């Protein structure tokens, strides 16, 4: 099994309403091109976000989960293929 990794930096503007769906994050990180592909990755339990497995496709990240003094939100996304 191969693990792909991407680091994504989000700004406060990226988190409309204070959060972003992990499905959208997977597309932004380049692991999926559609919401259906992103949901399938999550369904197969192959996605980790900052070391925690994502097991539900309705999972969202929020400003409170990750933060940085300069308003950027660095995240590590791992996908096992």
NUROLUM-678003 format. One record per residue (C-alpha): residue in three letters; x, y, z. Coordinates in pm, 1 decimal. Layout:
N
<marvex:ALA; xx:X; yy:Y; zz:Z> $
...
***
This chain:
81
<marvex:UNK; xx:0.0; yy:0.0; zz:0.0> $
<marvex:UNK; xx:129.1; yy:344.4; zz:-92.7> $
<marvex:UNK; xx:62.5; yy:656.8; zz:113.0> $
<marvex:UNK; xx:26.6; yy:988.7; zz:-66.2> $
<marvex:UNK; xx:74.7; yy:1303.5; zz:136.5> $
<marvex:UNK; xx:-7.3; yy:1665.2; zz:73.1> $
<marvex:UNK; xx:21.8; yy:1974.3; zz:285.3> $
<marvex:UNK; xx:-256.3; yy:2224.3; zz:232.5> $
<marvex:UNK; xx:-249.9; yy:2577.2; zz:366.6> $
<marvex:UNK; xx:-590.8; yy:2734.8; zz:411.3> $
<marvex:UNK; xx:-662.2; yy:3095.6; zz:490.4> $
<marvex:UNK; xx:-950.5; yy:3225.9; zz:695.5> $
<marvex:UNK; xx:-1126.7; yy:3313.0; zz:369.0> $
<marvex:UNK; xx:-1115.3; yy:2944.0; zz:267.0> $
<marvex:UNK; xx:-1319.1; yy:2850.5; zz:571.8> $
<marvex:UNK; xx:-1649.1; yy:3009.9; zz:476.1> $
<marvex:UNK; xx:-1876.1; yy:3007.5; zz:775.8> $
<marvex:UNK; xx:-1579.6; yy:2899.2; zz:986.8> $
<marvex:UNK; xx:-1544.6; yy:2550.2; zz:837.7> $
<marvex:UNK; xx:-1470.5; yy:2341.5; zz:526.7> $
<marvex:UNK; xx:-1588.5; yy:1992.3; zz:437.5> $
<marvex:UNK; xx:-1313.4; yy:1730.0; zz:420.1> $
<marvex:UNK; xx:-1462.7; yy:1625.8; zz:83.1> $
<marvex:UNK; xx:-1377.8; yy:1974.5; zz:-50.0> $
<marvex:UNK; xx:-1034.0; yy:1960.5; zz:112.3> $
<marvex:UNK; xx:-952.2; yy:1633.8; zz:-69.7> $
<marvex:UNK; xx:-1043.0; yy:1795.7; zz:-399.5> $
<marvex:UNK; xx:-836.4; yy:2105.1; zz:-317.9> $
<marvex:UNK; xx:-537.0; yy:1888.3; zz:-221.7> $
<marvex:UNK; xx:-559.2; yy:1703.1; zz:-553.6> $
<marvex:UNK; xx:-654.1; yy:1359.9; zz:-417.0> $
<marvex:UNK; xx:-992.6; yy:1364.3; zz:-591.6> $
<marvex:UNK; xx:-1145.7; yy:1550.6; zz:-883.4> $
<marvex:UNK; xx:-1509.5; yy:1505.1; zz:-781.7> $
<marvex:UNK; xx:-1708.5; yy:1486.9; zz:-461.0> $
<marvex:UNK; xx:-1796.7; yy:1124.9; zz:-544.4> $
<marvex:UNK; xx:-1426.5; yy:1031.6; zz:-564.6> $
<marvex:UNK; xx:-1354.5; yy:1208.5; zz:-235.9> $
<marvex:UNK; xx:-1644.5; yy:1030.7; zz:-63.5> $
<marvex:UNK; xx:-1520.1; yy:694.1; zz:-192.1> $
<marvex:UNK; xx:-1173.6; yy:759.2; zz:-43.9> $
<marvex:UNK; xx:-1333.6; yy:837.5; zz:291.7> $
<marvex:UNK; xx:-1567.6; yy:537.2; zz:271.0> $
<marvex:UNK; xx:-1266.8; yy:306.7; zz:220.0> $
<marvex:UNK; xx:-1111.4; yy:459.2; zz:535.2> $
<marvex:UNK; xx:-799.3; yy:565.4; zz:350.0> $
<marvex:UNK; xx:-794.6; yy:931.9; zz:456.2> $
<marvex:UNK; xx:-607.0; yy:1080.8; zz:751.1> $
<marvex:UNK; xx:-615.5; yy:1445.3; zz:845.7> $
<marvex:UNK; xx:-331.9; yy:1558.4; zz:1071.8> $
<marvex:UNK; xx:-289.7; yy:1198.7; zz:1192.1> $
<marvex:UNK; xx:-657.7; yy:1121.7; zz:1258.8> $
<marvex:UNK; xx:-858.0; yy:888.5; zz:1037.0> $
<marvex:UNK; xx:-1156.7; yy:1045.6; zz:862.7> $
<marvex:UNK; xx:-1441.9; yy:794.5; zz:863.0> $
<marvex:UNK; xx:-1747.7; yy:1004.0; zz:768.1> $
<marvex:UNK; xx:-1796.4; yy:1201.4; zz:448.2> $
<marvex:UNK; xx:-1984.3; yy:1474.4; zz:634.2> $
<marvex:UNK; xx:-1675.9; yy:1557.1; zz:844.1> $
<marvex:UNK; xx:-1570.3; yy:1921.2; zz:840.7> $
<marvex:UNK; xx:-1266.1; yy:2105.0; zz:964.8> $
<marvex:UNK; xx:-1298.9; yy:2434.0; zz:1148.0> $
<marvex:UNK; xx:-1075.5; yy:2723.4; zz:1243.7> $
<marvex:UNK; xx:-1057.9; yy:2590.5; zz:1598.6> $
<marvex:UNK; xx:-908.0; yy:2258.4; zz:1483.5> $
<marvex:UNK; xx:-598.6; yy:2416.6; zz:1329.1> $
<marvex:UNK; xx:-454.0; yy:2761.0; zz:1369.5> $
<marvex:UNK; xx:-151.9; yy:2972.3; zz:1307.8> $
<marvex:UNK; xx:-58.6; yy:3324.7; zz:1415.1> $
<marvex:UNK; xx:-52.2; yy:3458.0; zz:1059.2> $
<marvex:UNK; xx:-405.3; yy:3342.1; zz:976.5> $
<marvex:UNK; xx:-295.8; yy:3037.4; zz:776.9> $
<marvex:UNK; xx:-414.0; yy:2690.2; zz:862.0> $
<marvex:UNK; xx:-157.8; yy:2422.7; zz:765.5> $
<marvex:UNK; xx:-298.8; yy:2069.1; zz:731.2> $
<marvex:UNK; xx:-139.5; yy:1734.5; zz:647.6> $
<marvex:UNK; xx:-356.4; yy:1504.9; zz:439.2> $
<marvex:UNK; xx:-262.0; yy:1138.6; zz:387.0> $
<marvex:UNK; xx:-438.7; yy:901.0; zz:149.5> $
<marvex:UNK; xx:-352.8; yy:529.5; zz:127.3> $
<marvex:UNK; xx:-388.8; yy:381.1; zz:-219.5> $
***
